[in-house]
Amino acid sequence: MAVSEWYQNKEGRAEHLVYLNKQGKELEKLLNKEKTMIIRGAAGRKSPLGGRAKIDDLVYFVETGGNQMVTHRGVIKNVIETEKMTPEESAAFVDKHEKELNLSKAQYKRWAGKKFLALYEIDHLEAIEPFKYDRQNNMDDWIITEDINQIKA
């Protein structure tokens, strides 16, 4: 498999391991260009990732409920983070970006209404040589690392 290297080893760039919802077919929709953005939300006092996911960062994808194999990667093309919203403002924000998000009903229910939302537009999605990662008990659905090799099994 030919793997492009045009964006590897650039200074100041974080690498992220991101879970995609298998039931919502997120990876399939990204690959088929039926969606271009992924969403994260928080009910607490701040933005979901606190501004730590930036344009040009690398994202590696693994599907929920799967075999912990990382199979694809992409680049964050754009980031939209909201200020604190009411449930109604939050639902309106999700509705405004529905075409790019292409959420299942369950995903919509999960994210619409959160106080803070963040959207990440994904570009340059490609299959990679699959690898397994070392899943820790406290890992969230979005893990930020300096180097993805730090969490490879």
C-alpha positions as CSV (number, residue, x, y, z in Angstrom):
1,M,0.0,0.0,0.0
2,A,1.4,3.4,-1.0
3,V,1.4,5.8,2.0
4,S,1.9,9.5,1.4
5,E,4.3,11.3,3.7
6,W,3.8,14.9,2.7
7,Y,2.7,16.0,6.1
8,Q,4.7,13.8,8.5
9,N,7.2,15.1,11.0
10,K,6.2,18.8,10.9
11,E,7.1,20.8,14.0
12,G,4.5,21.9,16.4
13,R,1.8,19.5,15.2
14,A,-0.1,17.3,17.6
15,E,-1.3,13.8,16.7
16,H,-4.7,12.6,17.8
17,L,-6.4,9.2,18.2
18,V,-10.1,9.7,17.5
19,Y,-12.9,7.2,18.0
20,L,-15.5,7.2,15.3
21,N,-19.0,5.8,16.0
22,K,-19.3,2.5,14.2
23,Q,-23.1,2.3,14.6
24,G,-23.4,5.8,13.1
25,K,-21.1,4.6,10.2
26,E,-18.8,7.7,10.7
27,L,-15.7,6.3,9.0
28,E,-17.7,4.9,6.1
29,K,-19.4,8.3,5.6
30,L,-16.1,10.1,5.8
31,L,-14.6,7.8,3.2
32,N,-17.6,8.2,0.9
33,K,-17.6,11.9,1.4
34,E,-21.1,11.8,2.8
35,K,-19.7,13.8,5.8
36,T,-16.7,16.1,6.2
37,M,-16.8,17.0,9.9
38,I,-16.8,15.2,13.2
39,I,-18.2,16.7,16.4
40,R,-17.4,16.7,20.1
41,G,-19.3,18.3,22.9
42,A,-19.1,19.1,26.5
43,A,-21.8,19.7,29.2
44,G,-19.2,21.3,31.6
45,R,-17.5,24.6,31.8
46,K,-15.3,24.6,28.6
47,S,-14.9,23.6,25.1
48,P,-14.5,19.8,24.6
49,L,-10.8,19.7,23.7
50,G,-10.1,23.2,25.1
51,G,-8.6,24.4,21.8
52,R,-6.0,21.7,21.7
53,A,-7.0,20.3,18.3
54,K,-5.8,22.7,15.6
55,I,-5.7,23.1,11.9
56,D,-3.1,20.8,10.3
57,D,-3.0,18.4,13.2
58,L,-3.0,14.7,12.2
59,V,-5.9,12.6,13.3
60,Y,-5.8,8.8,13.4
61,F,-9.1,6.9,13.5
62,V,-10.4,3.8,15.3
63,E,-14.0,2.7,15.4
64,T,-15.9,2.2,18.6
65,G,-16.6,-1.4,19.7
66,G,-14.0,-2.7,17.3
67,N,-10.7,-4.5,17.6
68,Q,-8.7,-1.4,18.6
69,M,-7.1,-1.3,15.1
70,V,-6.3,2.2,13.8
71,T,-6.9,2.0,10.1
72,H,-7.1,5.6,8.7
73,R,-5.7,9.0,9.2
74,G,-6.5,12.5,8.0
75,V,-5.7,16.1,8.6
76,I,-7.8,18.7,10.5
77,K,-8.7,21.3,7.8
78,N,-10.8,23.5,10.0
79,V,-12.0,23.9,13.6
80,I,-15.2,25.6,14.8
81,E,-15.5,25.9,18.6
82,T,-18.6,27.5,20.2
83,E,-19.0,29.7,23.2
84,K,-21.4,28.5,26.0
85,M,-24.8,27.9,24.5
86,T,-28.3,27.2,25.6
87,P,-29.8,23.8,24.6
88,E,-31.8,25.5,21.9
89,E,-28.7,27.3,20.5
90,S,-26.8,24.1,20.6
91,A,-29.5,22.2,18.6
92,A,-29.6,25.1,16.1
93,F,-25.8,24.9,15.7
94,V,-25.9,21.2,15.0
95,D,-28.8,21.7,12.6
96,K,-26.8,24.4,10.7
97,H,-24.0,21.9,10.1
98,E,-26.1,18.8,9.5
99,K,-24.9,18.4,5.9
100,E,-21.3,18.3,6.9
101,L,-21.9,16.2,10.1
102,N,-24.4,13.7,8.6
103,L,-25.3,12.4,12.1
104,S,-27.4,9.3,13.0
105,K,-30.5,10.0,15.2
106,A,-28.6,8.6,18.2
107,Q,-25.6,10.9,17.5
108,Y,-27.8,13.9,17.0
109,K,-29.5,13.1,20.4
110,R,-26.0,12.8,22.0
111,W,-24.6,16.1,20.8
112,A,-27.5,18.6,20.2
113,G,-28.1,20.4,23.5
114,K,-24.6,20.3,24.8
115,K,-23.3,23.6,26.3
116,F,-20.2,23.6,24.2
117,L,-19.6,22.0,20.8
118,A,-16.6,21.7,18.5
119,L,-16.5,20.7,14.9
120,Y,-13.5,19.3,13.1
121,E,-13.3,19.3,9.3
122,I,-11.3,16.4,8.1
123,D,-9.2,16.4,4.9
124,H,-6.7,14.1,3.2
125,L,-8.3,11.0,4.6
126,E,-6.3,7.9,3.7
127,A,-6.0,4.2,4.7
128,I,-2.8,3.4,6.6
129,E,-1.0,0.3,7.6
130,P,-3.3,-0.8,10.4
131,F,-1.9,-0.8,13.9
132,K,-3.2,-1.7,17.4
133,Y,-2.9,0.9,20.2
134,D,-2.4,0.5,23.9
135,R,-5.8,1.2,25.4
136,Q,-5.7,2.6,28.9
137,N,-8.8,2.5,31.2
138,N,-8.9,6.2,31.5
139,M,-8.8,7.0,27.7
140,D,-11.5,9.2,26.3
141,D,-12.8,9.1,22.8
142,W,-10.2,11.6,21.7
143,I,-6.6,11.2,22.8
144,I,-4.1,13.9,22.1
145,T,-0.4,12.9,21.8
146,E,2.8,14.5,20.6
147,D,3.6,11.3,18.6
148,I,1.1,8.5,17.8
149,N,3.9,6.0,18.3
150,Q,3.7,6.7,22.1
151,I,0.4,4.8,22.3
152,K,1.0,2.1,19.8
153,A,0.8,-1.4,21.3
